[in-house]
Amino acid sequence: MNAASPEPLTSFLCTLDDIPDGGALEIAAEQAGAPGIVVLRRGDDAWAYRNVCPHFSIPLNYEPNTFWAYDAELLMCAHHSAMFRFEDGVCIDGPCQGAALTRVAIRIEQRNISALS
């Protein structure tokens, strides 16, 4: 007997066009006190991570929805200048070099970005 794999549950985050190309968008957590999500965009590609720096477990941004992104390649933590690659969230420079952001699985369909659970 072959049981069909159930489709993963999805939760709408934003549209691709809500995120500046080469930049980031903050998605607030649904529960108070929980970390939000940062969604990064380069062209038609996007990546999502928990908005928590692995150095001190604090948000990557200092002000709401304000992120430092460089050349559509790197995201910088506003607190300690750690630099994370868009593609895999790995810190390539700074106090937590070698550590990585916690990935949030997403799906992009018709320019809508949803988190998978």
C-alpha positions in Angstrom: 0.0 0.0 0.0 1.4 3.4 -1.0 0.3 6.2 1.2 0.6 9.6 -0.5 2.9 12.0 1.3 0.9 14.8 2.8 1.6 18.3 1.5 3.6 20.4 4.0 1.5 23.1 5.8 2.4 26.5 4.6 2.1 30.0 6.2 2.1 33.0 3.9 5.0 35.4 4.7 5.1 38.0 2.0 5.5 38.5 -1.7 8.8 38.5 -3.5 8.1 42.1 -4.4 7.7 43.1 -0.7 11.5 42.6 -0.3 13.9 45.0 -1.8 16.0 43.3 -4.4 19.4 42.6 -2.7 17.9 43.4 0.7 15.9 41.9 3.5 12.4 42.0 5.1 11.5 41.3 8.7 8.5 39.2 9.4 7.3 39.6 13.0 6.7 36.5 15.1 3.2 35.3 15.6 3.9 34.7 19.3 5.1 37.5 21.6 8.7 37.0 22.6 9.4 34.5 19.8 12.0 35.4 17.2 10.8 36.8 13.9 12.0 35.8 10.4 14.3 37.7 8.1 13.7 37.0 4.4 16.5 37.8 1.9 16.1 38.4 -1.8 18.3 38.4 -4.8 16.3 38.7 -8.1 13.8 35.8 -8.1 15.6 33.9 -5.3 14.8 34.2 -1.6 16.1 32.7 1.6 14.6 32.8 5.1 16.2 32.5 8.5 15.2 33.1 12.1 16.1 36.7 13.0 18.6 35.6 15.6 22.3 36.1 15.5 24.2 33.0 16.7 26.7 35.1 18.5 24.5 36.4 21.4 21.0 35.2 20.3 19.8 38.7 19.6 18.0 40.0 16.5 20.2 40.8 13.4 18.7 44.2 13.1 18.9 47.1 15.5 15.8 48.9 14.4 12.6 47.3 13.1 12.8 46.1 9.5 16.2 47.7 9.0 19.0 45.4 7.8 22.4 45.9 6.4 22.8 43.9 3.2 25.9 44.1 0.9 26.0 43.4 -2.8 22.9 41.1 -2.6 25.4 38.6 -1.1 25.9 39.2 2.6 23.7 40.2 5.6 25.4 41.9 8.5 24.4 41.7 12.1 23.8 45.3 13.3 25.2 44.5 16.8 28.5 42.9 16.2 29.1 43.1 12.4 29.0 39.4 11.8 28.6 38.7 8.0 26.2 36.0 6.8 25.9 34.6 3.3 22.4 34.9 1.8 22.5 31.3 0.3 23.2 29.3 3.4 23.3 31.7 6.4 26.9 30.8 7.2 28.9 33.5 9.1 32.0 34.2 7.0 33.4 37.1 9.1 33.0 38.3 12.6 32.7 37.0 16.2 30.7 33.9 15.2 32.6 32.9 12.1 31.7 29.4 11.0 28.3 29.4 12.8 25.1 29.7 10.8 21.7 31.3 11.0 18.8 28.9 11.5 17.1 28.3 8.1 13.3 28.6 7.7 12.1 26.4 4.8 10.2 28.4 2.3 8.4 27.9 -1.0 8.0 30.6 -3.7 4.9 30.2 -5.9 3.7 32.9 -8.2 5.9 35.4 -6.4 4.3 34.5 -3.0 6.6 33.3 -0.3 5.3 30.8 2.3 7.0 29.1 5.2 6.8 25.4 5.2 6.1 23.4 8.3 
